Amino acid sequence: MLKKLLPLCFAVLMAGCSSSSVVNQLPGMNSSPSIEFSKLYLRGVFNWWEASAPYRLNEGDEGWYTDIELIADGQPYDFKVSDKVWTPAQTCGAKYQGQHVVALDTVFLVCGSDAQNLQFTPTTTDTYRFTFASASGNEIRLTITRTPD
C-alpha cells in the first residue's frame, strides 16, 4: 500500500510546485512593474526633494538623464529618483543606507519602498549628468558624469 501512495504523493507535490511557477510566468503577472522614466525626477537635497521641471529626466542616446550643477564642498548630496507622488514602484535608490556613487562608475539601483538614499560627493564644482537606464529585474543603472563643455 505504501508503495502505491508514495508515487501519488510525489506527483501531487510536483504538480503543486510546477503550477506555482507557471502562475508567475503568465502574461500580465510581472512581479516588478516597468519603470516609467518619462515621469521620473531626480530628487534630493539639491532641490529640497521636490519634483521640479529642471530635474525631470530627458530621453537621450544612452538612457534617461538630467544635468544639475553641484558645488564641491566635501559634503555628499543625498538623492533618489522618483515620480511626482513617490509611488513606491517608481522610486529607485540605493540597495543599502549610505551607498555612495562615484563619477564614471556604474551602480545598480533598486526600486520599491525599500530603496534607500544614494550619496554623491562631487570632486569639482561643475554640472553633472545623471543618466539612468533599464537593467535586469527591478533594477535600473545609474552613471554620473561631468557634462561636456
Residue frames as a rotation matrix with the C-alpha (Angstrom) as fourth column:
MET 1
0.568 0.823 0.000 0.00
0.823 -0.568 0.000 0.00
0.000 0.000 -1.000 0.00
LEU 2
0.445 -0.491 -0.749 2.84
0.170 -0.775 0.609 2.40
-0.879 -0.399 -0.261 0.90
LYS 3
-0.604 -0.708 0.364 4.49
0.458 0.065 0.886 1.74
-0.652 0.703 0.286 -2.48
LYS 4
-0.152 0.641 0.752 1.31
0.957 -0.095 0.275 2.90
0.248 0.761 -0.599 -4.24
LEU 5
0.780 0.517 -0.352 0.85
0.609 -0.756 0.239 6.05
-0.143 -0.401 -0.905 -2.10
LEU 6
0.052 -0.865 -0.498 4.42
0.444 -0.427 0.788 7.28
-0.894 -0.263 0.362 -2.34
PRO 7
-0.738 -0.328 0.590 4.36
0.667 -0.224 0.710 7.92
-0.100 0.918 0.384 -6.13
LEU 8
0.200 0.897 0.393 0.96
0.844 -0.362 0.396 9.56
0.497 0.252 -0.830 -5.81
CYS 9
0.697 -0.010 -0.717 2.19
0.537 -0.655 0.531 11.92
-0.475 -0.755 -0.451 -3.05
PHE 10
-0.386 -0.915 -0.117 5.27
0.503 -0.315 0.805 12.75
-0.773 0.252 0.582 -5.12
ALA 11
-0.517 0.263 0.815 3.11
0.809 -0.160 0.565 13.54
0.279 0.951 -0.131 -8.17
VAL 12
0.617 0.786 -0.043 0.83
0.739 -0.559 0.375 15.82
0.270 -0.263 -0.926 -6.14
LEU 13
0.400 -0.567 -0.720 3.82
0.465 -0.551 0.693 17.61
-0.790 -0.612 0.044 -4.62
MET 14
-0.658 -0.701 0.276 5.43
0.564 -0.214 0.798 18.17
-0.500 0.680 0.536 -8.04
ALA 15
-0.134 0.698 0.704 2.16
0.880 -0.243 0.409 19.40
0.456 0.674 -0.581 -9.56
GLY 16
0.763 0.404 -0.504 1.83
0.622 -0.670 0.404 21.97
-0.174 -0.623 -0.763 -6.78
CYS 17
-0.031 -0.871 -0.491 5.38
0.383 -0.464 0.799 23.23
-0.923 -0.164 0.347 -7.39
SER 18
-0.738 -0.315 0.596 5.03
0.652 -0.108 0.750 23.48
-0.172 0.943 0.286 -11.13
SER 19
0.206 0.879 0.431 1.68
0.903 -0.340 0.262 25.25
0.377 0.335 -0.863 -11.03
SER 20
0.657 0.016 -0.754 3.03
0.485 -0.774 0.407 27.99
-0.577 -0.633 -0.516 -8.78
SER 21
-0.436 -0.867 -0.242 5.90
0.288 -0.389 0.875 28.70
-0.853 0.312 0.419 -11.18
VAL 22
-0.510 0.342 0.789 3.51
0.844 0.019 0.537 28.79
0.168 0.940 -0.298 -14.13
VAL 23
0.585 0.773 -0.247 1.37
0.809 -0.579 0.103 31.42
-0.064 -0.260 -0.963 -12.38
ASN 24
0.282 -0.553 -0.784 4.42
0.228 -0.755 0.614 33.71
-0.932 -0.352 -0.087 -12.07
GLN 25
-0.752 -0.638 0.165 5.04
0.270 -0.069 0.961 33.41
-0.602 0.767 0.224 -15.81
LEU 26
0.091 0.867 0.489 1.56
0.948 0.074 -0.309 34.33
-0.304 0.492 -0.816 -17.04
PRO 27
-0.511 -0.227 0.829 1.30
0.596 -0.788 0.152 37.46
0.619 0.572 0.538 -19.20
GLY 28
0.147 0.556 0.818 0.43
-0.173 -0.800 0.575 40.49
0.974 -0.226 -0.021 -17.12
MET 29
0.944 0.182 -0.275 1.64
0.207 0.322 0.924 38.85
0.257 -0.929 0.267 -13.91
ASN 30
0.055 -0.980 0.192 5.06
0.324 -0.165 -0.931 40.54
0.944 0.114 0.309 -13.85
SER 31
0.371 0.066 -0.926 6.22
0.921 0.099 0.376 40.90
0.116 -0.993 -0.025 -10.25
SER 32
-0.337 -0.523 -0.782 8.01
0.565 -0.777 0.276 44.18
-0.753 -0.349 0.558 -10.95
PRO 33
0.744 0.666 0.063 6.20
0.471 -0.454 -0.756 46.97
-0.475 0.592 -0.651 -12.84
SER 34
0.097 -0.732 0.675 8.17
0.944 -0.148 -0.296 48.67
0.316 0.666 0.676 -15.58
ILE 35
-0.279 -0.313 -0.908 9.84
0.629 -0.774 0.073 51.95
-0.725 -0.551 0.413 -14.73
GLU 36
0.624 0.540 0.565 8.23
0.780 -0.468 -0.415 54.96
0.041 0.700 -0.713 -16.42
PHE 37
-0.338 -0.913 -0.227 11.37
0.909 -0.379 0.171 57.05
-0.242 -0.148 0.959 -16.98
SER 38
-0.473 0.178 0.863 9.40
0.493 -0.759 0.426 59.83
0.731 0.627 0.271 -18.71
LYS 39
0.581 0.766 0.274 7.62
0.123 -0.416 0.901 60.53
0.805 -0.490 -0.335 -15.39
LEU 40
0.509 -0.445 -0.737 10.70
0.858 0.330 0.393 60.48
0.068 -0.832 0.550 -13.14
TYR 41
0.770 -0.299 0.563 12.61
-0.271 -0.953 -0.135 63.29
0.577 -0.049 -0.815 -11.45
LEU 42
-0.248 -0.854 -0.457 15.99
0.558 0.260 -0.788 63.42
0.792 -0.451 0.412 -9.77
ARG 43
0.677 0.575 0.460 15.07
-0.112 -0.537 0.836 64.33
0.728 -0.617 -0.299 -6.20
GLY 44
0.097 -0.706 -0.701 17.48
0.856 0.419 -0.303 65.16
0.508 -0.571 0.645 -3.41
VAL 45
0.159 -0.109 -0.981 18.94
0.812 -0.550 0.192 67.71
-0.561 -0.828 0.001 -1.03
PHE 46
-0.828 -0.560 0.023 19.96
0.455 -0.646 0.613 69.90
-0.329 0.518 0.790 -4.00
ASN 47
-0.722 0.632 0.280 16.28
-0.130 -0.522 0.843 70.60
0.679 0.573 0.459 -4.84
TRP 48
-0.626 0.431 0.650 14.64
-0.766 -0.181 -0.617 70.05
-0.149 -0.884 0.443 -1.42
TRP 49
-0.833 0.204 0.514 13.40
0.152 0.978 -0.143 66.62
-0.532 -0.041 -0.846 -2.62
GLU 50
0.054 0.887 -0.458 10.88
-0.406 -0.400 -0.822 68.30
-0.912 0.230 0.339 -4.94
ALA 51
-0.122 0.024 0.992 9.72
0.817 0.569 0.087 67.06
-0.563 0.822 -0.089 -8.34
SER 52
0.343 0.178 -0.922 10.57
-0.131 -0.963 -0.234 70.25
-0.930 0.201 -0.307 -10.23
ALA 53
0.966 0.249 -0.064 10.83
-0.084 0.072 -0.994 70.70
-0.243 0.966 0.090 -14.00
PRO 54
0.401 -0.867 -0.294 14.64
-0.891 -0.294 -0.346 71.23
0.214 0.401 -0.891 -14.23
TYR 55
-0.490 -0.609 0.624 15.16
-0.779 0.627 0.000 67.83
-0.391 -0.486 -0.782 -12.59
ARG 56
0.630 0.725 0.280 12.78
-0.445 0.632 -0.635 65.81
-0.637 0.275 0.720 -14.80
LEU 57
-0.249 -0.748 0.615 14.51
0.151 0.597 0.788 63.07
-0.957 0.289 -0.036 -16.77
ASN 58
0.363 0.227 -0.904 15.01
-0.807 -0.407 -0.427 63.62
-0.465 0.885 0.036 -20.51
GLU 59
0.790 -0.066 0.610 15.44
0.256 0.939 -0.230 60.86
-0.557 0.338 0.758 -23.07
GLY 60
0.317 -0.767 -0.558 18.91
-0.843 -0.497 0.205 60.68
-0.435 0.406 -0.804 -24.63
ASP 61
0.254 -0.307 -0.917 21.09
-0.750 0.536 -0.387 58.31
0.611 0.786 -0.094 -26.66
GLU 62
-0.630 -0.639 -0.441 22.40
-0.199 0.682 -0.703 56.46
0.750 -0.355 -0.557 -23.59
GLY 63
-0.474 0.544 -0.692 19.26
0.852 0.482 -0.205 56.47
0.222 -0.687 -0.692 -21.46
TRP 64
0.600 0.723 0.342 17.29
0.515 -0.676 0.527 59.00
0.612 -0.140 -0.778 -19.45
TYR 65
-0.366 -0.879 -0.305 19.21
0.881 -0.222 -0.417 61.89
0.300 -0.421 0.856 -17.93
THR 66
0.892 0.420 0.169 19.19
0.369 -0.891 0.266 65.23
0.262 -0.174 -0.949 -16.20
ASP 67
-0.166 -0.960 0.224 22.02
0.635 -0.278 -0.721 67.73
0.754 0.023 0.656 -15.77
ILE 68
0.899 0.429 -0.087 22.49
0.340 -0.559 0.756 69.60
0.276 -0.709 -0.649 -12.50
GLU 69
0.089 -0.865 0.494 25.11
-0.208 -0.501 -0.840 71.97
0.974 -0.029 -0.225 -11.15
LEU 70
0.831 0.105 -0.547 26.68
0.460 0.424 0.780 70.80
0.314 -0.899 0.304 -7.90
ILE 71
0.549 -0.643 0.534 29.10
-0.682 -0.714 -0.159 72.54
0.484 -0.277 -0.830 -5.56
ALA 72
0.308 -0.560 -0.769 32.15
0.403 0.809 -0.428 70.59
0.862 -0.178 0.475 -4.43
ASP 73
0.246 -0.173 0.954 32.24
-0.734 -0.675 0.067 71.45
0.632 -0.717 -0.294 -0.74
GLY 74
-0.762 -0.645 -0.063 33.21
-0.488 0.635 -0.599 67.99
0.427 -0.426 -0.798 0.51
GLN 75
-0.479 0.679 0.555 29.67
-0.548 0.262 -0.794 67.14
-0.685 -0.685 0.247 1.60
PRO 76
-0.921 0.186 0.343 27.69
0.361 0.739 0.568 64.31
-0.148 0.647 -0.748 -0.02
TYR 77
-0.525 0.827 -0.203 24.42
-0.850 -0.497 0.174 65.01
0.043 0.263 0.964 -1.80
ASP 78
-0.687 0.425 0.590 21.67
0.116 0.865 -0.488 62.53
-0.718 -0.267 -0.643 -0.87
PHE 79
-0.414 0.566 -0.713 19.25
-0.891 -0.412 0.191 61.69
-0.186 0.715 0.674 -3.69
LYS 80
-0.397 0.387 0.832 16.82
0.308 0.910 -0.276 59.22
-0.865 0.147 -0.481 -5.28
VAL 81
-0.925 0.290 -0.247 14.81
-0.345 -0.359 0.867 59.15
0.163 0.887 0.432 -8.47
SER 82
-0.617 0.784 0.065 11.01
0.558 0.494 -0.667 59.06
-0.555 -0.376 -0.742 -8.29
ASP 83
-0.313 0.625 0.715 7.80
0.727 -0.327 0.604 60.31
0.611 0.709 -0.352 -9.83
LYS 84
-0.365 0.192 0.911 5.81
-0.246 -0.964 0.104 63.31
0.898 -0.186 0.399 -8.53
VAL 85
0.457 0.713 0.532 4.00
-0.722 -0.051 0.690 61.39
0.519 -0.699 0.492 -5.79
TRP 86
-0.435 -0.748 0.502 6.72
-0.899 0.389 -0.200 58.99
-0.046 -0.538 -0.842 -4.58
THR 87
0.714 0.643 -0.276 4.97
-0.670 0.742 -0.005 55.90
0.201 0.189 0.961 -6.00
PRO 88
0.413 -0.609 0.677 6.91
-0.482 0.485 0.730 53.00
-0.773 -0.628 -0.094 -4.38
ALA 89
0.514 -0.188 0.837 7.28
0.583 0.793 -0.179 51.05
-0.630 0.580 0.517 -7.64
GLN 90
0.687 -0.246 0.684 8.61
0.522 -0.488 -0.700 54.21
0.506 0.837 -0.207 -9.35
THR 91
0.796 -0.472 0.378 11.01
-0.604 -0.664 0.441 55.22
0.043 -0.579 -0.814 -6.56
CYS 92
0.764 -0.591 -0.258 14.55
0.439 0.770 -0.463 53.96
0.472 0.241 0.848 -7.07
GLY 93
0.640 -0.585 0.498 17.63
-0.728 -0.670 0.148 54.33
0.247 -0.457 -0.854 -4.94
ALA 94
-0.355 -0.933 0.058 20.34
-0.866 0.305 -0.396 52.55
0.351 -0.191 -0.917 -3.01
LYS 95
0.120 0.280 -0.952 20.33
0.001 0.959 0.282 48.90
0.993 -0.035 0.115 -2.03
TYR 96
0.161 -0.127 -0.979 21.61
0.957 0.263 0.123 49.91
0.242 -0.956 0.164 1.42
GLN 97
0.951 0.238 -0.199 21.75
0.295 -0.891 0.346 53.08
-0.095 -0.388 -0.917 3.51
GLY 98
0.507 -0.776 -0.376 24.74
-0.306 -0.570 0.763 55.28
-0.806 -0.272 -0.526 2.68
GLN 99
0.321 -0.392 0.862 25.54
0.802 0.597 -0.027 53.69
-0.504 0.700 0.506 -0.71
HIS 100
0.119 -0.422 -0.899 27.96
-0.180 -0.900 0.398 56.08
-0.976 0.115 -0.183 -2.39
VAL 101
0.809 0.118 0.575 28.10
0.542 0.226 -0.809 56.75
-0.225 0.967 0.119 -6.13
VAL 102
-0.108 -0.905 -0.412 31.41
0.216 -0.426 0.879 57.71
-0.971 0.006 0.241 -7.74
ALA 103
0.469 0.248 -0.848 31.53
-0.663 -0.535 -0.523 59.63
-0.583 0.808 -0.087 -11.02
LEU 104
-0.138 -0.413 -0.900 32.11
-0.966 0.255 0.031 57.41
0.217 0.874 -0.434 -14.07
ASP 105
-0.975 -0.103 0.196 31.24
-0.157 0.945 -0.287 54.22
-0.156 -0.310 -0.938 -12.15
THR 106
-0.307 0.909 -0.282 28.01
-0.464 0.116 0.878 52.39
0.831 0.401 0.387 -12.90
VAL 107
-0.922 0.141 0.360 25.78
-0.283 0.388 -0.877 51.44
-0.263 -0.911 -0.318 -9.97
PHE 108
-0.597 0.765 -0.241 22.55
0.224 0.447 0.866 49.49
0.771 0.463 -0.438 -9.96
LEU 109
-0.767 0.415 0.489 19.56
-0.639 -0.566 -0.521 50.88
0.060 -0.712 0.699 -8.11
VAL 110
-0.779 0.618 -0.107 16.63
0.625 0.777 -0.067 49.02
0.042 -0.119 -0.992 -6.66
CYS 111
-0.660 0.655 0.368 13.08
-0.416 -0.726 0.548 50.27
0.626 0.208 0.752 -6.98
GLY 112
0.066 0.759 -0.647 10.40
0.488 0.541 0.684 49.99
0.870 -0.361 -0.335 -4.34
SER 113
0.827 0.401 0.393 9.59
-0.113 -0.567 0.816 51.03
0.550 -0.719 -0.424 -0.81
ASP 114
0.781 -0.582 -0.226 12.93
0.508 0.382 0.772 49.66
-0.363 -0.718 0.594 0.47
ALA 115
0.311 -0.690 0.653 15.05
0.716 -0.282 -0.639 51.89
0.625 0.666 0.406 -1.80
GLN 116
0.377 -0.304 -0.875 17.43
0.772 -0.419 0.478 54.00
-0.512 -0.856 0.077 0.30
ASN 117
0.909 -0.141 -0.393 19.06
-0.259 -0.929 -0.266 57.37
-0.327 0.343 -0.880 -0.40
LEU 118
0.503 -0.814 0.290 22.15
0.819 0.342 -0.460 57.37
0.276 0.469 0.839 -2.61
GLN 119
0.674 -0.363 -0.643 25.07
0.133 -0.797 0.589 59.72
-0.726 -0.483 -0.489 -1.94
PHE 120
0.477 -0.580 0.660 27.30
0.807 -0.007 -0.590 61.56
0.347 0.814 0.465 -4.41
THR 121
0.543 -0.420 -0.727 30.19
0.294 -0.715 0.634 63.84
-0.786 -0.558 -0.265 -3.43
PRO 122
0.919 -0.204 0.339 31.43
0.293 -0.222 -0.930 65.88
0.265 0.954 -0.144 -6.41
THR 123
0.194 -0.940 -0.282 35.18
0.921 0.075 0.383 66.45
-0.339 -0.334 0.880 -6.59
THR 124
-0.897 -0.425 0.121 34.81
0.435 -0.803 0.407 69.64
-0.076 0.418 0.905 -8.65
THR 125
-0.143 0.850 -0.507 32.12
0.025 -0.509 -0.860 72.31
-0.989 -0.136 0.052 -8.75
ASP 126
-0.944 -0.160 -0.288 30.56
-0.294 0.016 0.956 71.62
-0.149 0.987 -0.062 -12.12
THR 127
0.134 0.973 -0.188 27.46
-0.977 0.099 -0.188 70.44
-0.164 0.209 0.964 -13.98
TYR 128
-0.816 -0.371 0.443 26.94
-0.374 0.923 0.084 66.68
-0.440 -0.097 -0.893 -13.69
ARG 129
-0.172 0.735 -0.655 24.81
-0.861 0.211 0.462 64.40
0.478 0.644 0.597 -15.83
PHE 130
-0.505 0.187 0.843 22.86
-0.498 0.734 -0.461 61.69
-0.705 -0.653 -0.278 -14.01
THR 131
-0.344 0.324 -0.882 22.00
-0.866 0.255 0.431 59.00
0.364 0.911 0.193 -16.60
PHE 132
-0.291 0.390 0.874 19.53
-0.549 0.680 -0.486 56.21
-0.784 -0.621 0.017 -15.87
ALA 133
-0.329 0.218 -0.919 18.69
-0.846 0.364 0.389 53.14
0.419 0.906 0.065 -17.98
SER 134
0.743 0.655 0.138 16.85
-0.661 0.685 0.307 49.85
0.107 -0.319 0.942 -17.57
ALA 135
-0.572 -0.820 0.024 18.75
-0.809 0.559 -0.183 46.90
0.136 -0.124 -0.983 -16.16
SER 136
-0.590 0.338 -0.733 17.66
0.051 0.922 0.384 43.39
0.806 0.189 -0.561 -15.28
GLY 137
-0.398 0.506 -0.765 14.78
0.889 0.418 -0.185 42.64
0.227 -0.754 -0.617 -12.95
ASN 138
0.727 0.686 -0.026 13.55
0.648 -0.674 0.356 45.52
0.227 -0.276 -0.934 -10.86
GLU 139
0.099 -0.779 -0.619 16.81
0.625 -0.436 0.648 47.48
-0.775 -0.451 0.443 -11.12
ILE 140
0.967 0.024 0.252 17.98
0.218 -0.585 -0.781 50.48
0.129 0.811 -0.571 -13.07
ARG 141
0.115 -0.993 0.022 21.52
0.992 0.114 -0.049 51.51
0.046 0.027 0.999 -13.98
LEU 142
0.977 0.119 -0.177 22.96
0.142 -0.982 0.127 54.90
-0.159 -0.149 -0.976 -12.98
THR 143
-0.015 -0.986 0.165 26.11
0.996 -0.029 -0.079 56.61
0.082 0.163 0.983 -14.21
ILE 144
0.843 0.188 -0.504 27.17
0.288 -0.949 0.128 60.12
-0.454 -0.253 -0.854 -13.21
THR 145
-0.037 -0.852 0.523 29.48
0.999 -0.049 -0.010 62.08
0.035 0.522 0.852 -15.50
ARG 146
-0.308 -0.099 -0.946 30.59
0.180 -0.983 0.044 65.69
-0.934 -0.157 0.321 -15.82
THR 147
0.732 0.626 0.268 28.82
0.399 -0.076 -0.914 67.30
-0.551 0.776 -0.305 -18.74
PRO 148
-0.113 -0.784 0.610 30.93
0.992 -0.059 0.108 68.23
-0.049 0.617 0.785 -21.75
ASP 149
-0.388 -0.122 -0.914 31.82
0.311 -0.950 -0.005 71.91
-0.868 -0.286 0.407 -22.06
